[in-house]
Amino acid sequence: MKSNNSLALRLLVFFFVIFSFVIGGLFWWQDATRAVDQNDSEPIVFTVPLGQSTREIANRLSDERLIRSSIGFFLTVKLRGLDQKMQAGEFRLNKTMDVQAIAEALTLGMQDAWVTIPEGLRVEEIATKLAKEFEIPEAEFLSLAREGYMFPDTYQIPRTASAAAIIAIFTDTFNEKVTPDVYVAAKKQGLTEKELIILASLVEREGKSKEDREMIAGILLNRIHEEWPLQVDATVQYMLGYQPQEKTWWKKNLTKLDLQIDSNFNTYKYPGLPPRPIANPGLEAILAVAYPVDSEYMFYIHDATGKAHYAKTVEEHNTNISQYLQ
């Protein structure tokens, strides 16, 4: 009887040890394969030379703090059968990617291209960028693209992608980033979904920082509520279009004649918003409109360094102009 009890105890201890190893292993695996930093999406260029082994790649990824564990990466690649699919080339990775996402990214090689769409570009500028990278006719892209909804971000896009497929990637990202609660917040500001994006495109072109954008969004909303002209230079720049001498879509110095042109995009001449977005705003500008700074300011200017100066009255505004622009 004592012998049976002793055997049962040894078996219990054995299974407990095995169970502990399994649970410990699962916790280790979960930690080893998760992303390094969910808040750091800064792209990091990672180059894989021809002939480099999976183990060498794993060690380099660990050294550059793109993965938590070289062993975890190595095992993921082996278990998923990706070791024979790894490609040589240049890849843009970031610390929000988990081990599986990084391993799969390294199998794409030169079949895909990385494209960064900066905040505040108009669709013509995006079309030129894509034409160089993908040999997509600019006219084809422009015939399908919607100003304001080509979400600025860094994308990994198949080189064989059509204009329609790329536009779908941009708009899908827009719909993923701009969540329903943002539209609810915008409605509280008296804005429709379309008006939110139109105003955000103005704020994107006018604001230099997150703080600027939130303050300028509040000022422009104040002007809308008072039925004042918005007097936003960027809308006039959009109206004027491409400037051959400057080789830019955004004219640097507006003249008094520019501000008198009769157009519904001329926010110096007509109150309210222009009929459509003038650029493609990023999430920060969209959120600035949905959640603006509430203030009594009605005017703003930027000095030569780009610093914003605000005013509540015409007198204060004129003082700022004299002090910072003349």
N, C-alpha and C positions, 0 to 999 in steps of 0.2 A: 504493500500500500504506500509506504514511504517512498519507494522507488518510483511508483507511478506519479506521485505528487511532485517529485524532484524533476522527472521528465517533463511534466506539464509546465512546470515553472520555467525550465530551460527553453521550452518551445515558446512560451509567452514572451520571455526576454528576447529571444531570437526575432520573433515577429515584430516586437516593439522596436528593436534596432533597425530592422528592414523598413518598417513604416516611417521611422524618424529620418532615415536616409532618403526615402522617397519624397517625403514632405519637404525636407531640407533642399533636396535637388530641385523640386518644383519652384520653391521660393527663389533659389539661386538662378534658375533658368528664366523666370519671370523678370528678375532684376537685370540679368546679363543681356537680355534681348530688347529691353525697352529703350526709348529714346534718351539721349544724354540730357537734353534740356528742351522741354516743350515750349519755352518762351523765347528761344534763340533761333530765329529763322534766317539769320544772315547766311547767304550762300558761301560755301567754301569750295574752291576749285580743287579737285582731287584727281591726280593723273595716274593712270595705270600703264606702265611701260609694257611693251611686248615681252611675253615669256615670264612675267612675274607670277609666282605661285600664289595659291589661295592663302597659304599660311603667311607669306610675306605681305600680302594685301591686308590681311587681318591685323598683323602687327602694326602696319603703318596707319591704318584706320584708328587703332587704339592710341598710338602715339599722338595723333592729331585730335584726339578727344571727340571723334565722331561716333565711336561705339564705346560701350562700357566694358566689354570683355572680348578679347581676341578669340578666346576659346568659344564663347557663345556665337560669334560670327562664323567661325570655322565650322562648327557643328551645324549651324543653320544652313550654310551653303551645301554641306555634304548631305544632310538629311533631305533637302529639297532638290538635290541633283543639279545644282546650279554651277558646280565647279568647272564643268566643261563648257559652260555658256558665258563665262566671264569674258569681257571684252577689254582690249586695250583702248585707251583714249582719254579724253578729258571730261570729267563729270562735275556737275555742280550739286553738292550735297549740303545738308544742313543738320543741325543738332536736334531738330524736331522729328527727324526720321528714325524709326526703329530699325533694328537689325535686318528684319525681313525686307523693309522698303529699300534700305541701302543695298542689300544683296541683289535685289531685283533691278535696281537702277544700274548697277555695274554690269548687267547683262545686255543693256540696250546699246552700248557702244556708240558708233557714229550714225546709227540709224535714226537717232533723234537729235534735235538741236535745242539748245537752251536759249530762250529769248526773254529779255527783260523789257517790259513796257512800263516806263516811268509814269508817275502821276502827272496829270495835266496836259498830256498830248491830245491834239485833235486827231480825228480819224485819218486825215491825210498824212500826218506824220507817222502814224502807225502803219499805214499802207506802204509808205516808202521803206520803212524798216523791214517789213515782211517781204517785200519784193526782192530785197537784197539777199535775205536769208533763205527764202523758199522759192524764189522765181515765180511768185504769184503776181499776175498783172494788177497794178494798183487799182485800175478801173473796176476789176472784178470784186476786189475787197470792198471798195467804196460803194458799190451797188448793193451790198448786203449788210454792211456794218451800220449799227445804230450809235450815233454820237451819244456819249455819256455812259454807255453800258459795256464798253470794252475794258473790262476791269484791269487796272494796273497791277502787275505782279510779275514774278519770274516763273516762266513756264518751260516744261520739257515737252516738245512737240515733235511728232514724227515728221521727217523731212518730206514725206510724200503727202502730207496733209493738204487738203484743198482749202480754199478761202472759207467756204461754208463750215468746214470742220474746225478751223481755227476760231472762227467767230463763235461757234457753239462752245468751245472751251472757255473763251473769255466770258460769255454770258452765263454759262453754268457756274463759273467761279463767282461772278457778280451775285447771282441768286443764292449762292451758298453763304457769301460773306454778309450781304445785306439782308438781315433776318427780319421777320415780321414785326418784332418789337421796335425796330428802327422806324418802320412806317407808322406804327402807332404813336411813337414819340413825335414824329414829323407832323402828324395830324393835329396834335396838341398845339403845334406852332401855327396851325392854320394852313398847312401845305398838303397838297395831294402827293401821291407817289411820284408823279412826273415832275411836279414843282420842286420836290426834295432834290432830285438829281440835277435839275436846272440850276438851282441855287448853289448846290454843292460844287458844280463845275465853275461857278464864279468864285466861290470861296477858295477852291483849289488854286486858281490862277492868281488870286489876290493875297492869300496868306502865305507867310514864309515859315511859320512854325505852328505847332499844335495850338499854342496859346493864342497866336495871332488869328488862326482860323476860327477858333471858338468865339473870340471877341468880334471879329469882322462879321461872322454869321449873325451874331446878335444885333450888330449895327444895321446890317442890310434888312433884317427882319423888322427892326424899328422903322426903317424908311418905307418898307412895304406897308406896314400897318398905318403909317401916316400919309400914305399915297404920295410919297415923294419920289422923284427920279432916283434910281440907284446910283447913277454916275460912276459906273465901273468901267475903268479903262479897258479891261480885258474883253468886254463885249464889243467895243469899237474895234479893237485889234482883230477879233474874230470876223467881224463884218468886212474889214478891209482885205482880208485874205493874204495870199502869199506876196511877199515883198522881194522882188528879184534882186534889187541892189543890195539888200541886207541878207538875202538868202535865208529868210525865216518866214514862218507863218504868223509871227507876232511882232508887229511893227514896234520898234523901240520907243520912238518919241512921237507922240500924237500932236497934231496941230489943231488950232482953233477951227480950221476948215473941216478937219476930220470929225470933230465933235458936232458939226452942224449937218452932217449927211443925214438925209431922210431915210431911215431904216428902222424896222421894228426891233433890230438888235442894238440900236443906239440908245443906251440907257441914260444918256445925258439929255436926250430929246423927249423920250417917252417914259412915263412911270411904269412900274411893274417889271415882271421878269421878261426876258427875251423868249421867243417862241419855242426854243429847244436848247439843250445843253450846248455849251461852247467848247467843251473839252471832256475828257474822261477822268472824273475825280476818283481819288483813292478813298479807302474806308475812313481815314482820319477826317477828311473834308466832309464826307457824308454824315459822320457822327457829330461833327461840329455843328451842322445845320439842325440835326435832330435834337442835340443837347447843347444849345448855344449858351454863352455867358449873357445873363440878363443884366443890362446896364442902361444908363441914360444917355450914353454916347450916340451921336448921330453922324459923326464924320470921322474919317481916318485918312492919313497919308503915310507914305514910307519915305524916309530920308535916303540920302545917298548910300548909306550902309545897309539899307533894307529894314532898318528898325521902324516899327509902326508907332505912330503918335495919334492919339484919339482926342476928340473934342465933343462937347455937348452943344455948343452954340456956334453960329457963324463967326462971331467975333473970335472965339477960341480957335476955330479952324483957320481963320485968316492969320492969326498970330503964329500958329504952327507952320503955315506955308511960308511966312516971312522968315521964321527962325530956321527952318530946316530945308527949305527948297530954293531959297533965293540968296 
